[in-house]
Amino acid sequence: MSQVKIAVEVVREIVVVELHVGQLSSRMAQLVHDDVLDRLDQLIDAGMARWVKSRQDFYVVKPQCDVSAIELAAEIKKQLRL
């Protein structure tokens, strides 16, 4: 069984989240992607993130004006249980 690895990094004023799914089936990889994207979208609803752009293995998250990228990265790690 392959392990899912997630990296969260602050790059200037945004947060980059990278997803590595290894040898998961495409269906399982899609489920992981959807779960991560859903958790990031919840940060928009909570007023911490302005927007999320994503690919299958890469997410860019822009914090709201009153939230620093470091605070947002910490919250993302908390949400993803990293």
VMD Tcl script that draws the C-alpha trace (Angstrom):
set ca {
  {0.00 0.00 0.00}
  {1.36 3.38 -0.98}
  {1.51 6.28 1.42}
  {0.10 9.70 0.63}
  {2.53 12.54 1.29}
  {1.52 16.17 1.55}
  {3.92 19.11 1.70}
  {2.84 22.61 2.74}
  {5.17 25.51 1.94}
  {4.89 29.29 2.17}
  {6.10 30.97 -1.04}
  {6.06 34.75 -0.65}
  {2.42 35.67 -0.07}
  {0.82 32.34 -0.99}
  {0.78 28.80 0.35}
  {1.68 25.90 -1.92}
  {0.36 22.43 -1.08}
  {1.88 19.49 -2.95}
  {0.24 16.08 -3.00}
  {2.20 12.89 -3.68}
  {-0.02 9.81 -3.99}
  {2.61 7.27 -5.01}
  {1.15 4.08 -6.44}
  {-2.51 4.65 -5.57}
  {-5.12 3.74 -8.14}
  {-6.48 6.66 -10.11}
  {-9.81 6.38 -8.27}
  {-8.14 6.52 -4.85}
  {-5.89 9.39 -5.97}
  {-9.01 11.30 -7.10}
  {-10.66 10.71 -3.72}
  {-7.56 12.05 -1.93}
  {-7.44 15.08 -4.24}
  {-11.15 15.79 -3.65}
  {-10.71 15.51 0.13}
  {-7.75 17.92 0.18}
  {-9.55 20.38 -2.09}
  {-12.67 20.21 0.08}
  {-10.62 20.99 3.20}
  {-8.96 23.94 1.45}
  {-12.36 25.21 0.25}
  {-13.54 25.15 3.87}
  {-10.82 27.70 4.63}
  {-12.47 30.03 2.10}
  {-15.80 29.56 3.90}
  {-14.05 30.26 7.22}
  {-12.67 33.56 5.86}
  {-9.00 32.54 6.01}
  {-8.35 31.97 2.31}
  {-9.30 34.17 -0.62}
  {-9.02 31.52 -3.35}
  {-7.62 28.07 -4.19}
  {-6.21 27.06 -7.57}
  {-5.53 23.38 -8.10}
  {-4.22 20.67 -10.34}
  {-4.32 16.98 -9.51}
  {-1.17 17.15 -7.37}
  {-0.63 20.84 -6.65}
  {-2.65 23.58 -4.91}
  {-2.02 27.30 -4.56}
  {-3.88 29.03 -1.73}
  {-4.11 32.82 -1.35}
  {-4.78 34.09 2.18}
  {-7.28 36.83 2.98}
  {-5.80 40.30 3.52}
  {-5.93 40.03 7.31}
  {-4.36 36.53 7.44}
  {-0.63 35.95 6.91}
  {0.62 33.16 4.68}
  {2.32 31.61 7.72}
  {-0.95 31.56 9.68}
  {-2.74 30.04 6.69}
  {-0.05 27.37 6.26}
  {-0.38 26.46 9.95}
  {-4.16 26.15 9.60}
  {-3.81 24.03 6.45}
  {-1.46 21.69 8.30}
  {-3.96 21.49 11.15}
  {-6.84 20.75 8.75}
  {-4.83 18.07 6.94}
  {-3.52 16.68 10.24}
  {0.13 17.07 9.30}
}
mol new
graphics top color blue
foreach p $ca { graphics top sphere $p radius 0.5 }
foreach p [lrange $ca 0 end-1] q [lrange $ca 1 end] { graphics top cylinder $p $q radius 0.2 }
display resetview
